Amino acid sequence: MSPRKDVDPSVSVPCFYGAEMRHLREQAGLTLEQLADGSFRGIPLLSRIERGECGMPMDLAVHIDKKLHTNGFFERRCEAVAKARRAGHAEYFADALEMEQRAEMIDEWAPMLVPGLLQTPAYTRAVVRAAMPRATDDEVEEKVTARMSRAEIFDAEAPPKFWVILDESLIRRRSLPDEQMAEQLEHIAKVVRATHSILQILPESGGLHPLMAGEIRVMTFTDAPPVVYVESLHSGQLIDYPPLVKQYRESYDLLRAAALSPAASLSMIETAAGDLRNGKQGTRLE
């Protein structure tokens, strides 16, 4: 028999819950057959869940919570996924969305797209339409509404402290017609000022940097360890493995050091918005 391959819980959200299920099952001294007993699901499905290859259906989550005495842990996970789907968010974003809403601090790096918390409806609509060209208008608007609702965290009694670093290319790229792009840039500046957030621009002339690989979000909490959320086109990974989280935070700190000051960054955003409204061609920072 080949040795068992343990799942790395930091790879993805399904891997995290699969590894947790295996750990709790083995801690309880149960085999997969014993855990499946009494449910309407087979051992192959449970095995795939433990390997992080698929999500857990609600009926199985309820069954496992009872078997392992986990006080609704897996059922709540399924409810979070269902809530995310109903709200127009991707399933893989469900856990990150829940954590975003209770984070004390959010540090975000956006190299390709304006972060969701700073998007206007027009920008979100264009992004969704580009990513989902076959989507119906209703499907697109559902996603726009969901994206806009995320910014409500800034209206909370104790909103998160928000620090965002944008690549300069985001304000140079014509993602929208000039008038709408100007509105998007003005919206970024307005939100940053109103929420006392910190914005930095990483100049295109800066060369290579520690976070070339893509978008990340570091979320810090008052009552839990920090986590990192890494997102690509059709997937997202929630990372809570402390050594890896530490590496991401150090890389983010190095990125801060390479970016422009908050004052210079806001000035660049507002100047670019004015240039768009006046029909001027923006110039890159040298």
C-alpha positions as CSV (number, residue, x, y, z in Angstrom):
1,M,0.0,0.0,0.0
2,S,1.4,3.4,-0.9
3,P,1.9,5.9,1.9
4,R,-0.9,8.3,2.6
5,K,-0.5,11.8,1.1
6,D,-1.4,14.5,3.6
7,V,-3.3,17.5,2.3
8,D,-1.7,20.9,2.7
9,P,-4.5,23.0,4.4
10,S,-2.9,26.2,3.2
11,V,-3.4,25.4,-0.5
12,S,-7.1,26.2,-0.8
13,V,-10.3,26.5,1.2
14,P,-11.5,23.0,0.3
15,C,-8.1,21.6,1.4
16,F,-8.4,23.5,4.7
17,Y,-11.8,21.9,5.5
18,G,-10.8,18.5,4.1
19,A,-7.7,18.4,6.3
20,E,-9.7,19.6,9.3
21,M,-12.3,16.8,8.7
22,R,-9.5,14.2,8.5
23,H,-7.9,15.5,11.7
24,L,-11.1,15.4,13.7
25,R,-12.1,12.0,12.3
26,E,-8.8,10.4,13.2
27,Q,-8.8,12.2,16.6
28,A,-12.2,10.5,17.2
29,G,-10.8,7.1,16.2
30,L,-13.2,6.7,13.3
31,T,-12.6,5.2,9.8
32,L,-14.2,6.8,6.7
33,E,-16.7,3.9,6.7
34,Q,-17.7,4.6,10.3
35,L,-18.0,8.3,9.6
36,A,-20.2,7.7,6.5
37,D,-22.4,5.3,8.4
38,G,-25.9,6.7,8.8
39,S,-25.5,9.3,6.0
40,F,-26.7,9.1,2.4
41,R,-23.2,9.5,1.1
42,G,-20.5,7.0,0.2
43,I,-16.9,6.6,1.3
44,P,-15.5,7.9,-2.1
45,L,-17.1,11.3,-1.6
46,L,-15.8,11.6,2.0
47,S,-12.3,10.6,0.7
48,R,-12.4,13.3,-2.0
49,I,-13.5,15.9,0.6
50,E,-10.6,15.0,2.8
51,R,-8.2,15.4,-0.1
52,G,-9.6,18.8,-0.8
53,E,-11.0,17.8,-4.2
54,C,-14.6,18.9,-3.7
55,G,-16.8,20.8,-1.3
56,M,-19.2,19.3,1.3
57,P,-22.9,19.1,0.7
58,M,-25.1,20.4,3.5
59,D,-26.7,17.1,4.5
60,L,-23.3,15.5,4.9
61,A,-22.0,18.6,6.9
62,V,-24.9,18.2,9.4
63,H,-24.2,14.5,9.7
64,I,-20.4,15.0,10.2
65,D,-21.0,17.7,12.8
66,K,-23.2,15.2,14.8
67,K,-20.7,12.4,14.4
68,L,-17.6,14.4,15.3
69,H,-19.4,16.7,17.9
70,T,-18.1,19.8,16.1
71,N,-20.9,22.1,17.2
72,G,-22.1,23.0,13.7
73,F,-18.6,23.9,12.3
74,F,-19.1,22.2,8.9
75,E,-22.7,23.3,8.6
76,R,-21.7,26.9,9.1
77,R,-19.2,26.5,6.3
78,C,-21.9,25.3,4.0
79,E,-24.2,28.1,5.0
80,A,-21.4,30.6,4.3
81,V,-21.0,29.2,0.8
82,A,-24.8,29.2,0.2
83,K,-25.0,32.8,1.4
84,A,-22.1,33.8,-0.9
85,R,-23.9,32.2,-3.9
86,R,-27.2,33.9,-3.1
87,A,-25.4,37.2,-2.7
88,G,-23.8,36.9,-6.1
89,H,-20.2,36.1,-4.9
90,A,-18.1,33.2,-6.1
91,E,-18.2,30.1,-3.9
92,Y,-14.4,30.2,-3.3
93,F,-14.8,33.8,-2.0
94,A,-17.2,32.8,0.8
95,D,-14.8,32.4,3.6
96,A,-12.7,35.5,2.6
97,L,-16.0,37.5,2.5
98,E,-16.9,36.4,6.0
99,M,-13.4,37.3,7.3
100,E,-13.4,40.6,5.5
101,Q,-16.5,41.6,7.4
102,R,-14.9,41.1,10.8
103,A,-11.3,42.1,10.1
104,E,-9.7,44.8,12.2
105,M,-7.2,45.6,9.4
106,I,-7.1,44.9,5.7
107,D,-3.9,45.3,3.7
108,E,-4.4,44.9,0.0
109,W,-2.1,44.8,-3.1
110,A,-3.8,45.2,-6.4
111,P,-1.6,44.9,-9.5
112,M,-4.2,44.3,-12.2
113,L,-7.7,45.5,-11.1
114,V,-9.1,48.2,-8.7
115,P,-9.9,46.3,-5.5
116,G,-13.6,45.4,-5.1
117,L,-13.9,47.6,-2.0
118,L,-13.0,50.7,-4.2
119,Q,-14.9,49.9,-7.4
120,T,-17.7,51.9,-8.9
121,P,-20.7,50.0,-10.4
122,A,-19.5,50.9,-13.9
123,Y,-16.0,49.5,-13.3
124,T,-17.4,46.3,-11.7
125,R,-19.9,45.9,-14.6
126,A,-17.0,46.2,-17.1
127,V,-14.8,43.7,-15.2
128,V,-17.6,41.1,-14.8
129,R,-18.6,41.5,-18.5
130,A,-15.0,41.0,-19.6
131,A,-14.6,37.9,-17.4
132,M,-18.0,36.4,-18.2
133,P,-18.9,37.4,-21.8
134,R,-21.7,34.9,-21.9
135,A,-23.4,36.0,-18.7
136,T,-26.9,37.5,-18.9
137,D,-27.6,41.1,-17.9
138,D,-29.3,39.8,-14.7
139,E,-26.3,37.7,-13.8
140,V,-23.9,40.7,-14.3
141,E,-26.1,43.0,-12.2
142,E,-26.3,40.4,-9.4
143,K,-22.5,40.5,-9.2
144,V,-22.4,44.3,-9.4
145,T,-24.8,44.5,-6.5
146,A,-22.8,42.0,-4.5
147,R,-19.6,43.8,-5.1
148,M,-21.1,47.2,-4.1
149,S,-22.5,45.7,-0.9
150,R,-19.0,44.8,0.4
151,A,-18.1,48.5,0.8
152,E,-20.8,48.7,3.6
153,I,-18.1,47.5,6.0
154,F,-16.8,51.1,6.0
155,D,-20.1,52.2,7.5
156,A,-19.8,49.9,10.5
157,E,-19.4,51.2,14.0
158,A,-15.8,50.0,14.0
159,P,-14.7,49.8,10.3
160,P,-11.5,48.0,9.4
161,K,-8.3,50.0,8.9
162,F,-7.7,49.8,5.2
163,W,-4.3,50.0,3.5
164,V,-4.2,49.5,-0.3
165,I,-1.3,49.6,-2.8
166,L,-2.2,50.0,-6.4
167,D,0.0,49.5,-9.4
168,E,0.4,52.7,-11.5
169,S,-0.8,50.8,-14.6
170,L,-4.3,50.7,-13.0
171,I,-4.8,54.4,-13.3
172,R,-3.2,54.6,-16.8
173,R,-5.1,51.7,-18.4
174,R,-8.3,52.8,-20.2
175,S,-10.6,50.2,-18.7
176,L,-13.6,52.5,-19.2
177,P,-14.6,55.5,-21.3
178,D,-12.7,58.6,-20.0
179,E,-15.7,60.1,-18.1
180,Q,-16.4,56.8,-16.2
181,M,-12.7,56.2,-15.6
182,A,-12.4,59.7,-14.1
183,E,-15.4,58.8,-11.8
184,Q,-13.6,55.6,-10.8
185,L,-10.4,57.4,-9.8
186,E,-12.4,60.1,-8.0
187,H,-14.3,57.5,-6.1
188,I,-11.0,55.8,-5.0
189,A,-9.8,59.2,-3.6
190,K,-13.1,59.9,-2.0
191,V,-13.3,56.6,-0.2
192,V,-9.7,56.8,1.0
193,R,-10.2,60.3,2.4
194,A,-13.6,59.6,4.0
195,T,-12.4,56.4,5.7
196,H,-9.0,57.7,6.7
197,S,-7.5,54.8,4.7
198,I,-4.0,54.7,3.3
199,L,-3.4,54.5,-0.4
200,Q,0.0,54.0,-2.1
201,I,0.9,53.8,-5.8
202,L,3.6,51.5,-6.9
203,P,5.3,53.4,-9.9
204,E,5.7,51.4,-13.1
205,S,9.3,52.6,-13.2
206,G,10.0,50.8,-10.0
207,G,11.1,47.5,-11.7
208,L,10.8,44.1,-10.0
209,H,9.3,43.8,-6.5
210,P,8.4,41.0,-4.0
211,L,4.8,40.5,-5.0
212,M,5.0,40.1,-8.8
213,A,2.8,37.0,-8.7
214,G,-0.6,38.6,-8.2
215,E,-3.2,40.1,-5.9
216,I,-3.2,39.5,-2.2
217,R,-5.1,40.6,0.9
218,V,-3.8,40.3,4.4
219,M,-6.5,40.4,7.1
220,T,-5.8,40.9,10.7
221,F,-8.3,40.3,13.6
222,T,-8.6,41.2,17.3
223,D,-9.6,37.7,18.3
224,A,-7.9,35.4,15.7
225,P,-4.6,34.9,13.9
226,P,-4.1,36.8,10.6
227,V,-4.8,35.2,7.3
228,V,-3.9,35.9,3.7
229,Y,-6.2,35.7,0.7
230,V,-4.7,35.1,-2.7
231,E,-6.9,35.4,-5.8
232,S,-6.6,34.5,-9.4
233,L,-9.1,34.5,-12.3
234,H,-11.4,31.7,-11.3
235,S,-10.1,30.6,-7.9
236,G,-9.0,31.9,-4.5
237,Q,-6.9,30.6,-1.7
238,L,-7.2,31.4,2.0
239,I,-3.9,30.9,3.8
240,D,-3.6,30.7,7.5
241,Y,-0.3,28.7,8.0
242,P,1.6,31.1,10.3
243,P,5.1,30.8,8.6
244,L,3.6,31.4,5.2
245,V,1.4,34.3,6.4
246,K,4.5,35.9,7.9
247,Q,6.3,35.6,4.5
248,Y,3.4,37.4,2.8
249,R,3.3,40.1,5.4
250,E,7.1,40.7,5.0
251,S,6.7,40.9,1.2
252,Y,3.9,43.4,1.7
253,D,6.0,45.5,3.9
254,L,8.7,45.6,1.3
255,L,6.2,46.6,-1.3
256,R,5.1,49.5,1.0
257,A,8.7,50.7,1.1
258,A,8.9,50.7,-2.7
259,A,5.6,52.6,-3.3
260,L,5.0,56.3,-3.4
261,S,4.0,58.2,-0.2
262,P,0.2,58.4,0.5
263,A,0.1,62.1,-0.2
264,A,1.9,61.7,-3.6
265,S,-0.3,58.7,-4.4
266,L,-3.5,60.6,-3.8
267,S,-2.3,63.5,-5.8
268,M,-1.5,61.2,-8.7
269,I,-5.0,59.7,-8.6
270,E,-6.7,63.0,-8.6
271,T,-4.4,64.5,-11.3
272,A,-5.1,61.5,-13.5
273,A,-8.9,61.9,-12.9
274,G,-8.6,65.6,-13.9
275,D,-6.6,64.8,-17.0
276,L,-9.3,62.4,-18.1
277,R,-12.1,64.9,-17.6
278,N,-10.0,67.5,-19.5
279,G,-9.2,65.2,-22.4
280,K,-5.5,65.1,-21.6
281,Q,-3.2,62.1,-22.1
282,G,-1.8,61.1,-18.7
283,T,2.0,60.8,-18.4
284,R,3.8,58.0,-16.5
285,L,5.9,58.8,-13.5
286,E,9.6,58.7,-14.3
